[in-house]
């Protein structure tokens, strides 16, 4: 609504048009709920009004509740449960006109109406499960009454936005068309009013039965499936419970059960973590200073230099966003391999039913290949994805500098090299930016946007807008070795090696951190990336800083030719036909032998110690990154690890996990770990970041540091 005293309300010849107007997404904040209630009561009591239409101003109908109020007392004021019951119980027909998005509480608002009209591209969904919650305002109770139990369960558990066109025959909508929905909704509202005047009952959602034979058996099957897939998350099971209550209880009792479940889950650590991750991703896209004020350049033509695994994946990502892409290689054979990889990707999607043949043809039509740099002349962005070597990159950027038009973004996909050095290979360092994609680029959501010392605010703003255009979760990093994610991985992997030296075995380390929630343990990750690559990185780091200390066991494993999954043997044995990696006795013997070489008496190491050392290695390095200004905010670091490194989303990220533990407790643990074996130089290894010490001593947290920085 526009102001607290002036809801947007119009009388269209007997139809009250009530418009939600709370930019940018018409969230149902307390003020909006207050005005909507006033407007509904006014329309219901006004004798000149025969029917009501609800719509949304701007880009969409309503994206749901205001997540910033979820921890506020205002959430309990004019609860959506009561507001939507007021709408469903209205003596006058009420129709929802949907466009843009109708998500969460926005869809629940539409469900409480007596009819729904939608534009074909309207996205509808109940994403609460991704926040560790259940729908709390009738989603699990009214939706199955309209679309059936099976469709409702899929929508609630998946939590993904679905185009209205896909659900046009589900029973959710009275009308779905390419026309603007408002005119149709007003006409339908008048029709329902005429029918009501003639004695027909108003079609209230809550009066509909849920028709499904053997519903309880189906729910039991669903519950078992969810338990196997949800990895200890509580919200998915709670969603099934709420849907069961819709089957077994009258509407009012089911609504009460759902609301109480929502309220209880709101206080769980999982919901706190998931809501933090949700807000952190949105905050990460916000730029400060001149970059935040700059108008981004529009990107239409793209060039990717390098047709290897990463370059091909980046090219697929760009084409999936509708961009024209030219893939450049030095030799025709290498180019053909890259284009073959791209074709195979889309043909695989066709076989799996994810794309139609027309869509495959459309995507493939966006690609061109070249063994020269002529396409660079017309490009809006050029992304270099060649071998990770400065000499190779220098040759590429010299060509780009010579041919690219002024203002073209010159981006490097480097994961470890100094972007400022790369920018120095051009006469336009202001146009150079790092775009660190994660492999496979067409799958992984994270994109580290690396701001060089001379990167212009306009270039940074354009790069972040480009990230949104290609549907990536972008985080800004300043230049340092490894940027945010890979820099933090180094102490994490170092501790994993030290744990082996002291008494753990690879499968125990991986099992402990995976039980805690990480998608993959450190040794499984190394096998996936290639242990020879890890050895190469350590050698490069040692060449720059001979004082660095690592366990020697990874080098022993590499010397044994155990390079990882690509050769069928690494930290684990990979048996054909078996998905799970098998612990290797040969590796275990090598681990024990290294402890003997060091003169270390192996000890029993608890899973708790494994998790603490791995997690706090991340946290301490993250604090240093924050202290140095490499990351804008602690929550950005959380986004990097949740989106790119398999950190459990429900734990929020490493910095949030540290806040939940309490920074004083973190500091105490760092001091405890500093007493380890002498060869590890633990006093220095576990020296707390100054920022961490300061925040702990002041009783503050990383989140309060973010708030103080923003103010």
C-alpha positions as CSV (number, residue, x, y, z in Angstrom):
1,X,0.0,0.0,0.0
2,X,1.2,3.5,-0.6
3,X,1.0,4.9,3.0
4,X,-0.3,3.6,6.3
5,X,-3.5,5.6,5.9
6,X,-4.1,5.4,2.2
7,X,-4.5,1.9,0.8
8,X,-4.7,1.7,-2.9
9,X,-8.5,1.1,-3.3
10,X,-10.7,1.7,-6.3
11,X,-14.4,1.1,-7.0
12,X,-14.8,-0.2,-10.5
13,X,-18.5,0.0,-10.9
14,X,-19.3,-2.2,-8.0
15,X,-16.0,-4.2,-7.9
16,X,-13.5,-3.2,-5.3
17,X,-10.0,-3.3,-6.7
18,X,-7.5,-3.6,-3.9
19,X,-3.8,-3.3,-5.0
20,X,-0.9,-4.5,-3.0
21,X,1.8,-1.7,-3.4
22,X,4.9,-2.4,-1.4
23,X,7.9,-2.3,-3.7
24,X,9.8,-4.2,-4.9
25,X,7.9,-7.4,-4.4
26,X,4.8,-6.4,-2.5
27,X,5.9,-8.3,0.6
28,X,3.2,-8.8,3.2
29,X,4.7,-6.6,5.9
30,X,2.8,-5.6,9.0
31,X,1.7,-2.3,7.3
32,X,0.6,-4.1,4.2
33,X,-1.4,-6.6,6.3
34,X,-3.0,-3.7,8.3
35,X,-4.1,-1.9,5.1
36,X,-5.3,-5.1,3.4
37,X,-7.4,-5.9,6.4
38,X,-8.9,-2.4,6.5
39,X,-9.6,-2.5,2.7
40,X,-11.2,-5.9,2.9
41,X,-13.5,-5.0,5.8
42,X,-14.4,-1.7,4.0
43,X,-15.3,-3.6,0.8
44,X,-17.3,-6.2,2.7
45,X,-19.3,-3.6,4.5
46,X,-19.8,-1.2,1.6
47,X,-23.3,-1.8,0.0
48,X,-22.1,-0.4,-3.3
49,X,-19.5,-3.2,-3.6
50,X,-20.7,-6.6,-5.1
51,X,-17.3,-8.3,-5.5
52,X,-13.6,-7.8,-4.8
53,X,-10.4,-8.2,-6.9
54,X,-7.0,-8.4,-5.3
55,X,-3.9,-7.6,-7.5
56,X,-0.4,-6.4,-7.1
57,X,1.3,-3.2,-8.4
58,X,4.6,-3.3,-10.3
59,X,6.4,-6.5,-11.3
60,X,4.3,-9.1,-9.5
61,X,1.3,-10.0,-7.3
62,X,3.1,-10.8,-4.1
63,X,6.3,-12.6,-3.2
64,X,5.1,-13.6,0.3
65,X,5.8,-12.6,3.9
66,X,8.4,-10.1,4.9
67,X,11.3,-12.3,6.0
68,X,12.8,-9.4,7.9
69,X,9.8,-9.6,10.3
70,X,10.2,-13.3,11.0
71,X,12.1,-12.6,14.2
72,X,10.1,-9.6,15.1
73,X,7.1,-9.2,17.4
74,X,5.2,-7.6,14.5
75,X,4.9,-11.1,12.9
76,X,2.2,-11.9,15.5
77,X,0.3,-8.8,14.7
78,X,-2.5,-9.3,12.2
79,X,-1.3,-12.8,11.4
80,X,-1.8,-14.0,7.9
81,X,-3.8,-17.0,9.2
82,X,-6.5,-14.6,10.4
83,X,-6.3,-12.2,7.5
84,X,-6.7,-15.0,4.9
85,X,-9.6,-16.5,6.9
86,X,-11.3,-13.0,6.7
87,X,-10.8,-13.2,2.9
88,X,-12.1,-16.8,2.5
89,X,-15.1,-16.1,4.7
90,X,-16.0,-12.9,2.8
91,X,-19.7,-12.6,2.0
92,X,-18.7,-11.1,-1.4
93,X,-16.8,-13.1,-4.1
94,X,-13.1,-12.3,-4.1
95,X,-10.8,-13.0,-7.1
96,X,-7.0,-12.8,-7.2
97,X,-5.4,-11.4,-10.4
98,X,-1.9,-12.9,-10.6
99,X,1.1,-11.7,-12.6
100,X,4.9,-11.8,-12.1
101,X,5.2,-13.8,-8.9
102,X,2.9,-15.3,-6.3
103,X,5.1,-17.0,-3.9
104,X,4.8,-18.2,-0.3
105,X,2.3,-16.0,1.5
106,X,1.4,-14.4,-1.9
107,X,0.2,-17.8,-3.2
108,X,-1.6,-18.5,0.1
109,X,-3.4,-15.2,-0.3
110,X,-4.6,-16.3,-3.7
111,X,-5.6,-19.7,-2.3
112,X,-7.9,-17.9,0.2
113,X,-9.6,-16.1,-2.6
114,X,-12.7,-17.7,-4.3
115,X,-11.1,-17.7,-7.7
116,X,-7.7,-17.1,-9.3
117,X,-6.8,-15.7,-12.7
118,X,-3.1,-15.8,-13.9
119,X,-0.9,-14.7,-16.7
120,X,0.8,-17.7,-18.3
121,X,4.3,-16.6,-17.1
122,X,3.3,-16.0,-13.5
123,X,5.6,-18.0,-11.2
124,X,3.8,-19.6,-8.2
125,X,5.2,-21.7,-5.4
126,X,5.6,-22.3,-1.7
127,X,9.3,-21.9,-1.0
128,X,9.1,-22.0,2.8
129,X,10.7,-25.5,3.0
130,X,14.0,-23.8,1.8
131,X,13.8,-21.5,4.9
132,X,13.4,-24.4,7.3
133,X,9.6,-23.7,7.6
134,X,6.3,-25.0,6.5
135,X,3.7,-22.7,4.8
136,X,2.1,-21.0,7.7
137,X,-1.0,-19.4,6.3
138,X,-3.0,-22.2,4.7
139,X,-0.7,-23.4,1.9
140,X,-0.7,-27.1,3.0
141,X,-4.4,-26.9,3.8
142,X,-6.0,-25.1,0.8
143,X,-3.6,-26.1,-2.0
144,X,-4.5,-29.9,-1.9
145,X,-8.1,-29.0,-1.9
146,X,-7.6,-27.3,-5.3
147,X,-4.9,-29.4,-7.0
148,X,-5.0,-32.7,-5.2
149,X,-2.7,-34.2,-2.6
150,X,0.0,-35.5,-4.9
151,X,0.5,-32.2,-6.8
152,X,0.3,-30.2,-3.6
153,X,2.9,-32.4,-1.9
154,X,5.3,-32.0,-4.9
155,X,4.9,-28.2,-4.9
156,X,5.3,-27.9,-1.1
157,X,8.4,-30.2,-0.9
158,X,10.2,-28.9,-3.9
159,X,9.5,-25.3,-3.1
160,X,10.4,-24.2,-6.6
161,X,8.5,-21.5,-8.5
162,X,6.4,-23.0,-11.3
163,X,5.0,-21.2,-14.3
164,X,1.2,-20.9,-14.1
165,X,1.0,-22.3,-17.6
166,X,2.4,-25.6,-16.3
167,X,-0.4,-25.7,-13.7
168,X,-3.2,-24.5,-16.0
169,X,-5.0,-27.8,-15.8
170,X,-4.3,-28.5,-12.2
171,X,-7.4,-26.9,-10.7
172,X,-5.4,-24.1,-9.1
173,X,-6.6,-21.4,-11.6
174,X,-10.0,-20.5,-13.1
175,X,-8.2,-18.9,-16.1
176,X,-4.6,-18.9,-17.4
177,X,-3.9,-16.8,-20.5
178,X,-1.4,-14.5,-22.2
179,X,-3.7,-11.6,-21.6
180,X,-3.3,-9.3,-18.7
181,X,-5.2,-10.9,-15.9
182,X,-6.9,-7.9,-14.3
183,X,-9.6,-7.4,-16.9
184,X,-10.5,-11.1,-16.8
185,X,-10.5,-11.1,-13.0
186,X,-12.9,-8.2,-12.8
187,X,-15.2,-9.9,-15.3
188,X,-15.1,-13.1,-13.3
189,X,-15.7,-11.3,-10.0
190,X,-18.9,-9.8,-11.6
191,X,-20.0,-13.2,-12.8
192,X,-19.5,-14.7,-9.3
193,X,-21.4,-11.9,-7.8
194,X,-24.3,-12.5,-10.2
195,X,-24.3,-16.2,-9.3
196,X,-24.2,-15.4,-5.6
197,X,-27.2,-13.1,-6.0
198,X,-29.0,-15.9,-7.8
199,X,-28.5,-18.2,-4.8
200,X,-25.3,-20.1,-5.8
201,X,-22.8,-20.6,-3.0
202,X,-19.5,-18.7,-3.2
203,X,-16.8,-21.3,-4.1
204,X,-14.7,-21.3,-1.0
205,X,-11.5,-23.3,-1.2
206,X,-11.9,-24.6,2.4
207,X,-15.2,-26.3,1.5
208,X,-13.7,-28.5,-1.1
209,X,-12.9,-32.1,-0.1
210,X,-9.5,-33.7,-0.7
211,X,-10.2,-36.7,-3.0
212,X,-7.6,-39.4,-3.1
213,X,-7.9,-43.1,-2.5
214,X,-5.4,-44.5,0.0
215,X,-4.2,-41.1,1.0
216,X,-2.7,-42.3,4.2
217,X,-0.7,-45.0,2.4
218,X,0.5,-42.4,-0.1
219,X,1.6,-40.1,2.7
220,X,3.4,-42.9,4.5
221,X,5.4,-43.6,1.2
222,X,6.1,-39.9,0.9
223,X,7.3,-39.7,4.5
224,X,9.8,-42.5,3.9
225,X,11.0,-41.0,0.7
226,X,11.5,-37.6,2.3
227,X,13.4,-39.2,5.2
228,X,15.8,-40.8,2.8
229,X,16.5,-37.6,0.9
230,X,16.3,-34.8,3.4
231,X,19.6,-35.6,5.3
232,X,18.2,-34.7,8.7
233,X,16.3,-31.6,7.7
234,X,13.2,-31.2,9.8
235,X,11.0,-29.0,7.6
236,X,10.4,-31.5,4.8
237,X,9.0,-34.1,7.2
238,X,6.9,-31.3,8.9
239,X,5.5,-30.4,5.5
240,X,4.3,-34.0,5.1
241,X,2.7,-33.9,8.5
242,X,0.9,-30.7,7.7
243,X,-0.5,-32.2,4.4
244,X,-1.6,-35.2,6.4
245,X,-3.5,-32.9,8.7
246,X,-5.3,-31.4,5.7
247,X,-6.5,-35.0,4.9
248,X,-7.5,-36.0,8.5
249,X,-8.7,-32.7,10.1
250,X,-11.4,-30.1,9.4
251,X,-10.0,-27.0,7.8
252,X,-9.9,-24.8,10.9
253,X,-8.1,-27.5,12.9
254,X,-5.7,-28.1,10.0
255,X,-4.9,-24.4,9.7
256,X,-4.2,-24.3,13.4
257,X,-1.9,-27.3,13.2
258,X,0.0,-25.8,10.3
259,X,0.3,-22.4,12.0
260,X,1.6,-23.9,15.2
261,X,4.1,-26.0,13.2
262,X,5.3,-22.9,11.4
263,X,5.8,-21.0,14.6
264,X,7.7,-23.9,16.2
265,X,10.0,-24.3,13.2
266,X,10.7,-20.6,13.2
267,X,12.8,-21.1,16.4
268,X,14.9,-24.0,15.1
269,X,18.6,-23.6,14.4
270,X,18.0,-25.0,10.9
271,X,15.5,-22.3,10.1
272,X,17.8,-19.6,11.4
273,X,20.6,-20.9,9.2
274,X,18.5,-21.2,6.1
275,X,17.0,-17.8,6.5
276,X,20.5,-16.3,7.0
277,X,21.6,-18.0,3.8
278,X,18.6,-16.6,1.9
279,X,19.2,-13.0,3.2
280,X,23.0,-13.3,2.7
281,X,22.6,-14.2,-1.0
282,X,20.5,-11.1,-1.6
283,X,22.8,-8.9,0.4
284,X,25.8,-10.1,-1.6
285,X,24.5,-8.5,-4.8
286,X,24.4,-5.1,-3.2
287,X,27.3,-2.8,-4.1
288,X,28.5,0.1,-2.1
289,X,29.9,3.5,-3.3
290,X,30.1,4.4,-6.9
291,X,29.6,0.9,-8.2
292,X,26.2,0.8,-6.5
293,X,25.2,4.0,-8.3
294,X,26.5,3.0,-11.7
295,X,24.3,1.9,-14.6
296,X,25.5,-1.4,-15.9
297,X,26.3,-2.0,-19.5
298,X,24.0,-4.4,-21.4
299,X,25.7,-7.6,-22.4
300,X,24.5,-9.3,-25.6
301,X,27.5,-10.7,-27.4
302,X,30.0,-12.8,-25.5
303,X,33.3,-14.5,-26.4
304,X,34.9,-17.3,-24.4
305,X,38.6,-18.0,-25.0
306,X,39.5,-21.6,-24.3
307,X,37.3,-24.6,-25.2
308,X,38.4,-26.9,-22.5
309,X,36.1,-28.3,-19.7
310,X,35.8,-24.9,-18.0
311,X,35.5,-22.8,-21.2
312,X,32.9,-25.1,-22.6
313,X,30.9,-25.0,-19.4
314,X,31.1,-21.2,-19.3
315,X,29.9,-21.0,-22.9
316,X,26.9,-23.3,-22.0
317,X,26.1,-21.1,-19.1
318,X,26.0,-18.0,-21.3
319,X,23.9,-19.6,-24.0
320,X,21.5,-20.9,-21.4
321,X,20.9,-17.2,-20.6
322,X,20.2,-16.5,-24.2
323,X,23.5,-14.9,-25.1
324,X,25.3,-15.3,-28.4
325,X,28.6,-17.0,-27.7
326,X,31.8,-17.4,-29.8
327,X,34.2,-20.0,-28.5
328,X,37.8,-19.4,-29.4
329,X,40.7,-21.9,-29.5
330,X,44.2,-21.9,-31.0
331,X,43.7,-25.1,-33.0
332,X,40.8,-26.5,-34.9
333,X,41.0,-29.9,-33.2
334,X,40.7,-28.3,-29.7
335,X,37.8,-26.2,-30.9
336,X,36.0,-29.2,-32.2
337,X,36.5,-31.0,-28.9
338,X,34.9,-28.1,-27.1
339,X,31.9,-27.8,-29.5
340,X,31.4,-31.6,-29.3
341,X,31.3,-31.3,-25.5
342,X,28.7,-28.6,-25.9
343,X,26.6,-30.6,-28.3
344,X,26.8,-33.7,-26.0
345,X,25.5,-31.6,-23.1
346,X,22.4,-30.5,-24.9
347,X,21.8,-33.9,-26.4
348,X,22.0,-35.4,-22.9
349,X,19.4,-32.9,-21.7
350,X,17.2,-33.9,-24.6
351,X,17.5,-37.6,-23.7
352,X,16.6,-36.9,-20.1
353,X,13.5,-34.9,-21.2
354,X,14.8,-31.6,-19.8
355,X,14.8,-29.9,-23.1
356,X,12.8,-30.3,-26.3
357,X,14.4,-30.7,-29.7
358,X,13.4,-27.1,-30.6
359,X,15.0,-25.8,-27.4
360,X,18.2,-27.8,-28.2
361,X,18.3,-26.3,-31.7
362,X,17.7,-22.9,-30.3
363,X,20.6,-23.2,-27.8
364,X,23.0,-24.7,-30.3
365,X,22.2,-21.9,-32.7
366,X,23.7,-19.4,-30.3
367,X,27.2,-20.9,-30.6
368,X,30.0,-20.1,-33.1
369,X,33.5,-21.4,-33.1
370,X,36.7,-19.7,-34.2
371,X,40.5,-20.2,-34.3
372,X,41.1,-16.4,-34.5
373,X,40.2,-13.4,-32.4
374,X,38.0,-11.5,-34.9
375,X,34.8,-12.0,-32.8
376,X,36.4,-10.0,-30.0
377,X,35.8,-6.9,-32.0
378,X,32.1,-7.0,-31.5
379,X,32.0,-8.6,-28.0
380,X,30.5,-6.9,-25.0
381,X,32.4,-9.3,-22.7
382,X,35.3,-11.6,-23.3
383,X,35.9,-14.4,-20.7
384,X,39.4,-16.0,-20.7
385,X,39.4,-19.6,-19.6
386,X,42.8,-20.9,-20.7
387,X,45.5,-22.8,-18.8
388,X,46.3,-21.4,-15.4
389,X,49.7,-19.9,-16.4
390,X,50.6,-16.2,-16.5
391,X,52.6,-16.5,-19.7
392,X,49.6,-18.1,-21.5
393,X,47.2,-15.5,-20.1
394,X,49.5,-12.6,-21.1
395,X,49.4,-13.7,-24.7
396,X,45.6,-13.8,-24.6
397,X,45.1,-10.5,-22.9
398,X,47.5,-8.8,-25.3
399,X,45.2,-9.9,-28.1
400,X,42.1,-8.8,-26.3
401,X,43.6,-5.4,-25.6
402,X,44.4,-4.9,-29.2
403,X,41.0,-5.9,-30.6
404,X,38.2,-5.3,-28.1
405,X,36.2,-2.1,-28.5
406,X,36.3,0.5,-25.7
407,X,34.3,-0.6,-22.6
408,X,34.3,-4.3,-23.4
409,X,34.6,-6.3,-20.2
410,X,37.8,-8.3,-20.2
411,X,37.3,-11.1,-17.7
412,X,39.7,-13.8,-16.4
413,X,38.4,-17.1,-15.0
414,X,41.6,-17.5,-13.0
415,X,41.1,-19.2,-9.7
416,X,44.5,-18.5,-8.0
417,X,46.6,-16.0,-10.1
418,X,47.0,-12.3,-9.4
419,X,44.3,-10.4,-11.3
420,X,46.3,-7.1,-11.0
421,X,49.2,-8.7,-12.9
422,X,46.8,-9.9,-15.6
423,X,45.2,-6.4,-15.8
424,X,48.7,-5.0,-16.3
425,X,49.0,-6.9,-19.5
426,X,46.5,-4.4,-21.0
427,X,46.3,-0.6,-21.5
428,X,42.8,-0.7,-20.0
429,X,43.0,-2.2,-16.5
430,X,39.8,-0.4,-15.6
431,X,38.0,-2.9,-17.9
432,X,39.6,-6.0,-16.4
433,X,37.7,-8.1,-13.9
434,X,37.9,-11.6,-12.5
435,X,35.0,-14.0,-13.1
436,X,35.9,-17.2,-11.2
437,X,33.4,-19.8,-12.2
438,X,33.2,-23.1,-10.3
439,X,33.3,-26.5,-12.1
440,X,31.1,-27.6,-13.7
441,X,30.4,-24.0,-14.7
442,X,26.9,-24.8,-16.1
443,X,25.9,-26.4,-12.8
444,X,27.6,-24.7,-9.9
445,X,25.7,-21.5,-8.9
446,X,28.7,-19.6,-7.4
447,X,30.6,-16.9,-9.2
448,X,33.4,-15.0,-7.5
449,X,33.6,-11.5,-9.1
450,X,37.1,-10.3,-8.5
451,X,37.7,-6.6,-8.3
452,X,41.2,-5.6,-9.3
453,X,43.0,-2.6,-7.9
454,X,42.1,-0.5,-11.0
455,X,38.8,-2.1,-11.9
456,X,36.3,0.7,-12.5
457,X,33.0,1.0,-10.5
458,X,31.2,0.7,-13.8
459,X,33.0,-2.5,-14.7
460,X,32.2,-4.0,-11.3
461,X,28.5,-3.0,-11.6
462,X,28.3,-4.5,-15.1
463,X,29.9,-7.7,-13.9
464,X,27.4,-8.1,-11.1
465,X,24.5,-7.4,-13.4
466,X,25.9,-9.9,-15.8
467,X,26.1,-12.5,-13.0
468,X,22.4,-12.0,-12.4
469,X,21.7,-12.2,-16.2
470,X,23.4,-15.6,-16.3
471,X,21.6,-16.7,-13.1
472,X,24.7,-17.0,-10.9
473,X,25.1,-16.3,-7.2
474,X,27.8,-13.6,-7.3
475,X,30.1,-12.5,-4.5
476,X,32.6,-9.7,-4.8
477,X,36.2,-10.4,-3.7
478,X,39.3,-8.2,-3.8
479,X,42.5,-9.7,-5.1
480,X,44.4,-12.1,-2.9
481,X,45.8,-15.6,-3.4
482,X,42.9,-17.9,-3.9
483,X,40.3,-15.1,-3.5
484,X,37.8,-16.0,-0.8
485,X,36.9,-19.6,-1.3
486,X,40.2,-21.2,-2.3
487,X,42.2,-19.2,0.2
488,X,40.0,-20.5,3.0
489,X,40.4,-24.1,1.6
490,X,44.1,-24.1,2.2
491,X,44.1,-24.1,6.1
492,X,41.0,-26.4,5.9
493,X,43.0,-29.0,3.9
494,X,46.1,-28.4,6.0
495,X,44.2,-29.4,9.1
496,X,42.8,-32.4,7.3
497,X,46.4,-33.6,6.7
498,X,47.5,-32.9,10.2
499,X,44.5,-35.0,11.5
500,X,45.9,-37.9,9.5
501,X,49.4,-37.5,11.0
502,X,48.0,-37.5,14.5
503,X,45.7,-40.6,14.4
504,X,42.7,-40.2,12.0
505,X,42.2,-42.0,8.7
506,X,40.8,-40.4,5.5
507,X,37.4,-42.1,5.7
508,X,37.0,-41.1,9.3
509,X,37.7,-37.4,8.6
510,X,35.4,-37.4,5.6
511,X,32.6,-39.3,7.5
512,X,32.8,-36.9,10.5
513,X,32.4,-33.7,8.5
514,X,29.8,-35.2,6.1
515,X,27.7,-36.3,9.1
516,X,28.0,-32.7,10.3
517,X,26.5,-31.6,6.9
518,X,29.3,-31.0,4.4
519,X,28.4,-32.4,1.0
520,X,31.9,-34.0,0.7
521,X,34.8,-34.5,3.0
522,X,38.2,-33.0,2.2
523,X,39.7,-36.2,0.9
524,X,36.8,-37.0,-1.4
525,X,37.1,-33.5,-2.7
526,X,40.8,-33.9,-3.4
527,X,40.1,-37.2,-5.2
528,X,37.5,-35.4,-7.3
529,X,39.8,-32.4,-8.1
530,X,42.9,-34.5,-8.7
531,X,45.6,-35.1,-6.0
532,X,48.3,-34.2,-8.5
533,X,46.7,-30.7,-8.8
534,X,46.8,-30.3,-5.0
535,X,50.5,-31.3,-5.0
536,X,51.1,-28.7,-7.7
537,X,49.4,-26.0,-5.7
538,X,51.3,-26.8,-2.6
539,X,54.6,-26.7,-4.5
540,X,53.7,-23.3,-5.9
541,X,52.8,-22.0,-2.5
542,X,56.0,-23.3,-0.9
543,X,58.0,-21.7,-3.7
544,X,56.6,-18.4,-2.6
545,X,56.7,-19.0,1.1
546,X,59.1,-21.8,2.3
547,X,57.8,-21.4,5.9
548,X,54.5,-23.0,5.1
549,X,53.9,-26.3,6.9
550,X,51.8,-29.2,5.4
551,X,51.4,-32.9,6.1
552,X,53.6,-34.9,3.7
553,X,51.0,-37.6,3.4
554,X,49.3,-36.0,0.3
555,X,52.6,-36.0,-1.5
556,X,53.2,-39.7,-0.6
557,X,49.7,-40.5,-2.1
558,X,50.5,-38.6,-5.3
559,X,53.9,-40.3,-5.6
560,X,52.1,-43.6,-5.4
561,X,50.2,-42.6,-8.6
562,X,46.9,-42.3,-6.7
563,X,45.7,-39.1,-8.5
564,X,42.0,-39.6,-7.6
565,X,38.8,-40.5,-9.4
566,X,40.3,-39.9,-12.9
567,X,42.6,-42.9,-12.5
568,X,40.3,-45.0,-10.2
569,X,42.5,-44.7,-7.1
570,X,43.3,-41.8,-4.8
571,X,42.6,-41.5,-1.1
572,X,40.0,-44.1,-1.9
573,X,39.7,-47.0,-4.3
574,X,37.0,-46.6,-7.0
575,X,35.6,-49.9,-8.0
576,X,33.7,-50.0,-11.3
577,X,30.0,-50.5,-10.7
578,X,30.1,-49.2,-7.2
579,X,29.1,-45.6,-6.6
580,X,30.6,-45.3,-3.1
581,X,34.4,-44.9,-2.8
582,X,36.1,-47.7,-0.8
583,X,38.6,-47.0,1.9
584,X,42.1,-48.1,0.8
585,X,44.3,-50.3,3.0
586,X,47.3,-49.1,1.0
587,X,46.5,-45.5,1.8
588,X,45.8,-46.3,5.5
589,X,49.2,-48.0,5.7
590,X,50.9,-44.9,4.2
591,X,49.1,-42.7,6.7
592,X,50.3,-44.8,9.6
593,X,53.9,-44.9,8.2
594,X,54.0,-41.1,7.9
595,X,53.0,-40.8,11.6
596,X,55.9,-43.2,12.5
597,X,58.3,-41.2,10.4
598,X,57.3,-38.1,12.3
599,X,57.7,-39.9,15.6
600,X,54.1,-39.3,16.5
601,X,52.2,-41.8,18.7
602,X,48.8,-42.1,17.0
603,X,45.8,-41.4,19.2
604,X,42.0,-41.7,18.9
605,X,40.6,-38.5,17.5
606,X,36.9,-37.9,18.0
607,X,34.5,-36.8,15.3
608,X,33.9,-33.7,17.3
609,X,37.5,-32.7,17.2
610,X,37.7,-33.3,13.5
611,X,34.7,-31.1,12.8
612,X,35.9,-28.3,15.1
613,X,39.4,-28.2,13.6
614,X,38.1,-28.2,10.0
615,X,35.4,-25.6,10.7
616,X,37.5,-23.3,12.8
617,X,40.3,-23.3,10.2
618,X,37.7,-21.9,7.8
619,X,36.4,-19.4,10.3
620,X,39.8,-18.0,11.4
621,X,40.9,-17.5,7.8
622,X,37.5,-16.0,6.9
623,X,38.1,-13.5,9.7
624,X,41.4,-12.5,8.2
625,X,39.8,-12.1,4.8
626,X,37.2,-9.9,6.4
627,X,39.7,-7.9,8.3
628,X,41.8,-7.3,5.2
629,X,38.7,-6.1,3.3
630,X,39.0,-8.9,0.7
631,X,35.3,-9.7,1.4
632,X,32.8,-6.9,1.8
633,X,30.9,-8.7,4.6
634,X,31.0,-11.9,6.7
635,X,27.7,-13.0,5.1
636,X,29.4,-12.9,1.7
637,X,31.9,-15.5,2.9
638,X,29.0,-17.6,4.0
639,X,27.5,-17.3,0.5
640,X,30.8,-18.5,-1.1
641,X,30.9,-21.6,1.0
642,X,27.2,-22.5,0.8
643,X,27.0,-21.9,-3.0
644,X,30.4,-23.2,-4.0
645,X,31.9,-25.6,-1.5
646,X,29.1,-27.8,-0.3
647,X,28.8,-26.2,3.1
648,X,25.4,-27.2,4.6
649,X,23.0,-24.4,3.8
650,X,21.0,-25.1,6.9
651,X,24.0,-24.1,9.0
652,X,24.1,-20.7,7.2
653,X,27.8,-20.7,6.4
654,X,31.1,-20.9,8.4
655,X,30.9,-17.3,9.8
656,X,27.3,-17.7,10.8
657,X,28.1,-21.1,12.4
658,X,30.8,-19.3,14.4
659,X,28.3,-16.7,15.5
660,X,25.9,-19.4,16.6
661,X,28.7,-21.0,18.6
662,X,29.7,-17.7,20.1
663,X,33.0,-16.0,19.2
664,X,34.3,-16.3,22.8
665,X,33.9,-20.1,22.5
666,X,35.6,-20.0,19.1
667,X,38.5,-18.1,20.6
668,X,38.8,-20.6,23.4
669,X,38.9,-23.5,20.9
670,X,41.6,-21.8,18.9
671,X,43.7,-21.5,22.0
672,X,43.2,-25.2,22.8
673,X,44.2,-26.3,19.3
674,X,47.4,-24.2,19.6
675,X,48.9,-26.9,21.9
676,X,49.3,-29.6,19.2
677,X,52.5,-31.3,17.8
678,X,55.4,-28.9,17.6
679,X,56.2,-29.6,13.9
680,X,52.8,-28.1,13.0
681,X,53.8,-24.7,14.4
682,X,50.4,-24.5,16.0
683,X,51.0,-21.3,17.9
684,X,51.2,-19.5,14.6
685,X,48.8,-21.8,12.7
686,X,46.0,-21.2,15.2
687,X,46.8,-17.5,16.0
688,X,43.4,-15.8,16.0
689,X,42.7,-13.1,13.5
690,X,42.8,-9.8,15.2
691,X,39.2,-9.0,14.1
692,X,38.1,-12.3,15.7
693,X,39.8,-11.5,18.9
694,X,38.4,-8.0,19.0
695,X,34.8,-9.1,18.4
696,X,35.1,-11.9,20.9
697,X,36.4,-9.5,23.6
698,X,33.7,-7.0,22.9
699,X,30.9,-9.7,23.0
700,X,30.1,-9.0,19.4
701,X,29.6,-11.2,16.4
702,X,30.4,-11.2,12.7
703,X,26.9,-10.2,12.0
704,X,27.1,-7.2,14.2
705,X,30.4,-6.3,12.5
706,X,28.4,-6.4,9.2
707,X,25.8,-4.1,10.6
708,X,28.4,-1.6,11.9
709,X,30.2,-1.6,8.6
710,X,26.9,-0.9,6.7
711,X,25.9,2.0,9.0
